[in-house]
């Protein structure tokens, strides 16, 4: 469904789809193999000529149908990738994927993609906050009715309501930055993560060098079976989606015919009903709510995927291959809708005044 041409822009952004596309995933695997070879050559573990040859390869040199066939046969995509790389470089075949394991490549590549994805999320989140700031500055003194438990409470400033949204989004942004520091890690350790095969600290130096080259961090001794860093990032995205869902749901409610204090400005025909021509449905808030709900729910699955057995557990690791990208995709879609919603949002101050007057009238009648 997320790939349907008719639906995909409703659930994710084009930029985030590019980050998690098949082309980008394979390119990231290849990039990790190349950086590994570079640092092994610098440490005199493999010949410099081998690293140069490995770095000459491009994704265009690979046969994708063969990669797919090998994946379905073996159950891991890196086996087919390494097989093709060795075939393309017969003279240096022994140095391709040297002392590495499939999880080294895939986890490090995923960290690279999460890094790019988080940069996009932060940029999009800045756009949402900027749209809120515009409304706050435009309505410094506008009053509206506060509501608790679905009932009139007491009058509040519109700016206060918006500032609460803003401050929550700022906390979500900081939570993502904190999670990035814990979860964007290189994974270089070999079969069971302990850098076996390297001597005299060479493996650790290679690992640190790869992390520096890729802009990632390191975890000691490894995180093959310790997925808390990934869980921190996905959980932070889920919490962001929860905030986005709440905001969109509130806007949707306040845009209803019964309240009408908020309104999404739309072009003629937008939000139309196929059966009721008089309707102008508030689409951005409804899609923002729906997609954010999906993002939050998808993110909740990451807790289940931290339950690895011993040094590696494929049954939970494989599930990350779906959960992580889809959480990023849905978060991007929710942010896209929220920014659109807020940029097109107007406030009916007359409707707000009517609500305030209704509250005052009700109080007077109660006292008499």
C-alpha positions in Angstrom: 0.0 0.0 0.0 2.8 2.4 0.8 4.1 1.9 -2.7 0.8 2.4 -4.6 1.1 5.4 -6.9 -2.3 6.5 -5.9 -1.7 6.4 -2.2 2.1 6.7 -1.5 2.1 10.5 -1.2 -0.7 10.2 1.4 1.4 8.1 3.7 5.0 9.2 3.2 7.2 11.9 1.6 9.1 11.4 -1.6 12.4 12.3 0.2 11.9 9.6 2.9 10.9 7.1 0.2 14.2 7.9 -1.5 16.2 7.4 1.7 14.6 3.9 2.2 14.3 2.9 -1.4 15.7 -0.5 -2.6 18.3 1.4 -4.6 19.5 3.4 -1.5 19.5 0.3 0.7 21.7 -1.6 -1.7 23.9 1.5 -2.2 24.3 1.7 1.5 25.4 -2.0 1.8 28.0 -1.4 -1.0 29.2 1.8 0.7 29.8 0.0 4.0 31.7 -2.8 2.2 33.9 -0.1 0.5 34.6 1.9 3.7 35.5 -1.3 5.5 38.0 -2.2 2.7 39.4 1.4 2.9 40.2 1.1 6.6 41.4 -2.4 6.4 43.9 -1.3 3.7 45.0 1.6 5.9 45.7 -0.9 8.6 47.6 -3.1 6.2 45.1 -5.9 6.6 44.3 -6.1 2.9 46.3 -4.7 -0.1 45.6 -1.1 -1.0 45.0 -2.3 -4.6 42.1 -4.5 -3.3 40.5 -1.6 -1.5 40.8 0.6 -4.6 39.2 -2.1 -6.7 36.4 -2.6 -4.3 35.8 1.2 -4.3 35.6 1.2 -8.0 32.3 -0.8 -8.0 29.0 0.9 -8.4 25.4 -0.3 -7.8 25.1 -0.2 -11.6 27.5 -3.1 -11.8 25.2 -5.3 -9.8 22.5 -7.6 -11.1 19.4 -7.0 -9.1 17.4 -10.0 -10.3 20.3 -12.2 -9.2 20.4 -10.5 -5.8 16.7 -11.2 -5.3 17.1 -14.8 -6.4 20.0 -15.3 -4.0 18.1 -13.6 -1.2 15.2 -16.0 -1.6 17.5 -19.0 -1.7 19.9 -18.1 1.1 17.7 -15.9 3.3 20.2 -13.1 3.6 20.9 -10.4 0.9 24.6 -9.8 1.6 25.5 -13.3 0.5 24.4 -12.5 -3.0 26.0 -9.0 -2.9 29.4 -10.4 -1.8 29.1 -13.2 -4.4 28.6 -10.6 -7.2 31.4 -8.4 -5.9 33.8 -11.3 -5.9 32.8 -12.3 -9.4 33.4 -8.7 -10.6 36.8 -8.6 -8.9 38.3 -12.1 -9.3 41.8 -10.9 -8.6 40.8 -9.5 -5.2 37.9 -11.8 -4.4 39.5 -13.0 -1.2 39.6 -9.4 0.2 35.9 -8.6 -0.4 33.8 -8.7 2.8 37.1 -9.6 4.6 36.5 -10.7 8.3 33.0 -9.2 8.1 29.5 -10.7 8.6 26.2 -9.9 7.1 24.9 -8.1 10.2 28.0 -5.8 10.2 27.0 -4.6 6.7 23.2 -4.4 7.2 23.3 -2.8 10.6 25.8 -0.2 9.7 23.9 0.6 6.5 20.7 0.9 8.5 22.4 3.3 10.8 23.4 5.4 7.9 19.9 5.5 6.5 18.4 6.3 10.0 20.9 9.2 10.2 19.6 10.6 6.9 16.0 9.9 7.9 16.4 11.7 11.2 17.9 14.7 9.4 14.8 14.9 7.2 12.5 14.5 10.2 14.2 17.3 12.1 13.9 19.6 9.0 10.3 18.7 8.6 9.6 19.2 12.3 11.3 22.7 12.1 8.8 23.5 9.3 5.8 22.4 11.5 7.1 24.5 14.4 7.7 27.5 12.2 4.0 27.3 11.0 2.9 27.3 14.6 5.1 30.3 15.4 3.5 32.2 12.6 0.0 31.7 14.1 1.3 32.6 17.6 2.7 35.9 16.4 -0.4 36.6 14.4 -2.8 36.0 17.3 -1.1 37.3 20.5 -4.3 38.4 22.2 -7.1 36.2 20.6 -9.2 34.5 23.2 -11.1 31.3 22.7 -12.9 28.9 25.0 -10.9 26.3 26.8 -12.3 22.8 26.9 -11.8 20.0 29.4 -13.4 16.6 29.1 -15.3 17.8 26.0 -17.0 20.6 27.9 -16.5 24.4 28.1 -14.0 25.2 30.8 -12.7 28.8 31.0 -11.5 31.3 28.4 -7.9 30.9 27.3 -5.6 32.6 24.8 -5.3 30.9 21.4 -1.6 31.5 21.7 -1.4 29.5 24.9 -3.0 26.5 23.1 -0.5 26.8 20.3 2.4 27.2 22.7 1.6 24.0 24.4 1.8 22.2 21.0 5.0 24.0 20.2 6.7 23.1 23.5 5.7 19.5 23.1 7.2 19.3 19.6 10.4 20.9 20.9 10.6 18.1 23.5 10.0 15.5 20.8 12.8 17.1 18.7 15.2 17.0 21.6 14.2 13.3 22.3 15.1 12.4 18.7 18.5 14.1 19.1 19.2 12.3 22.3 18.1 9.0 20.7 20.4 9.6 17.8 23.4 9.8 20.1 22.6 6.3 21.4 21.3 4.6 18.3 23.4 5.7 15.3 26.2 3.2 15.7 28.6 1.4 13.4 28.4 -2.4 13.6 31.8 -3.9 12.9 32.6 -7.1 14.8 32.6 -10.2 12.6 30.7 -13.4 13.2 29.9 -12.9 16.9 30.8 -9.2 17.3 34.2 -9.7 19.1 36.5 -8.6 16.2 38.0 -12.1 16.0 40.6 -12.4 13.3 42.2 -9.0 14.1 45.3 -8.7 16.3 46.9 -6.0 18.5 43.9 -3.7 18.5 43.8 -3.5 14.7 40.1 -4.4 14.6 39.2 -1.7 17.1 41.1 0.9 15.1 39.4 -0.1 11.9 36.0 0.0 13.7 36.7 3.5 15.0 37.9 4.7 11.6 34.8 3.4 9.9 32.6 5.2 12.4 34.5 8.5 11.8 34.3 8.1 8.1 30.5 7.5 8.2 29.6 10.0 10.9 28.4 7.2 13.2 29.2 6.3 16.8 30.5 3.1 18.3 29.2 0.7 21.0 31.5 -1.7 22.9 31.9 -4.5 22.4 29.0 -4.6 19.9 25.2 -4.3 19.5 24.4 -7.4 17.4 22.0 -8.6 20.0 21.5 -5.3 21.9 18.9 -3.3 19.9 18.1 -0.7 22.5 19.7 2.1 20.4 17.5 1.3 17.4 14.5 1.0 19.8 15.3 4.5 21.3 15.2 6.0 17.8 12.0 4.2 16.7 10.3 4.9 20.1 11.2 8.6 19.8 9.6 8.6 16.3 6.5 6.9 17.7 6.2 9.5 20.5 6.5 12.3 17.9 3.7 10.7 15.9 1.6 10.6 19.1 2.0 14.4 19.4 1.3 15.0 15.7 -1.8 12.8 16.0 -3.1 14.7 19.0 -2.6 18.1 17.3 -4.3 16.9 14.1 -7.2 15.4 16.0 -7.7 18.6 18.0 -7.7 20.7 14.8 -10.2 18.3 13.2 -12.5 18.6 16.1 -12.3 22.4 16.2 -13.1 22.4 12.4 -16.3 20.6 12.8 -19.6 22.2 11.8 -20.7 22.3 15.5 -17.6 24.3 16.6 -16.1 25.9 13.4 -13.4 27.9 15.2 -10.6 26.5 13.0 -10.7 26.1 9.3 -8.4 24.6 6.7 -8.3 26.9 3.7 -8.7 24.8 0.5 -8.9 25.3 -3.2 -12.3 24.7 -4.8 -13.0 21.0 -4.9 -10.5 20.0 -2.2 -12.1 18.0 0.6 -15.1 17.3 -1.6 -17.7 14.6 -0.9 -18.9 12.4 -3.7 -22.4 12.3 -2.2 -22.8 15.7 -0.4 -21.8 18.6 -2.5 -22.2 21.1 0.3 -19.3 19.6 2.3 -15.7 20.8 2.6 -14.0 18.1 4.6 -10.8 19.0 6.5 -8.5 16.6 4.7 -5.0 17.6 6.1 -6.0 17.1 9.7 -7.8 13.9 9.0 -4.8 12.4 7.1 -2.4 13.8 9.6 -4.2 12.1 12.4 -4.5 8.8 10.5 -0.9 8.6 9.3 0.4 9.6 12.7 -1.7 6.9 14.4 -0.2 4.4 12.0 3.4 5.7 12.7 2.9 5.4 16.4 1.4 1.9 16.2 4.2 0.7 13.9 6.8 2.1 16.3 5.3 0.2 19.2 6.4 -3.0 17.5 10.1 -2.2 18.1 9.9 -3.3 21.8 9.1 -6.8 20.7 12.1 -6.7 18.4 14.6 -6.1 21.2 14.1 -9.6 22.6 17.2 -11.3 21.0 18.4 -14.7 22.1 22.1 -15.1 22.8 24.5 -13.5 20.3 22.1 -13.2 17.4 18.4 -13.9 16.8 17.2 -13.8 13.2 13.5 -14.1 14.0 13.4 -10.6 15.6 16.2 -9.0 13.6 14.4 -9.7 10.3 11.3 -8.0 11.5 13.3 -4.8 11.9 13.8 -4.7 8.1 10.1 -3.7 7.9 9.4 -2.0 11.1 12.3 0.6 11.0 11.7 1.9 7.4 8.0 2.0 7.7 8.1 4.0 11.0 10.3 6.5 9.2 8.0 6.6 6.2 4.9 7.1 8.2 6.5 9.7 10.4 7.5 11.7 7.3 3.9 11.4 6.0 2.4 12.7 9.2 4.8 15.6 9.3 4.0 16.4 5.7 0.3 16.6 6.5 0.8 18.6 9.7 2.8 21.3 7.9 0.2 21.5 5.2 -2.6 21.7 7.7 -0.9 24.4 9.8 0.1 26.5 6.8 -3.5 26.4 5.5 -5.1 26.9 8.9 -7.2 30.0 9.7 -9.1 30.9 12.8 -12.7 32.1 12.9 -12.6 34.7 15.8 -16.3 35.3 15.4 -17.0 31.6 16.2 -14.6 31.9 19.1 -16.5 34.9 20.4 -19.8 33.1 20.1 -18.5 30.2 22.2 -17.3 32.7 24.8 -20.6 34.4 24.8 -22.5 31.1 25.1 -20.4 30.3 28.2 -21.1 33.6 29.8 -24.8 33.3 29.1 -24.8 29.8 30.6 -23.1 31.0 33.7 -25.6 33.9 34.1 -28.5 31.6 33.8 -27.0 29.2 36.4 -26.5 32.1 38.9 -30.1 33.2 38.4 
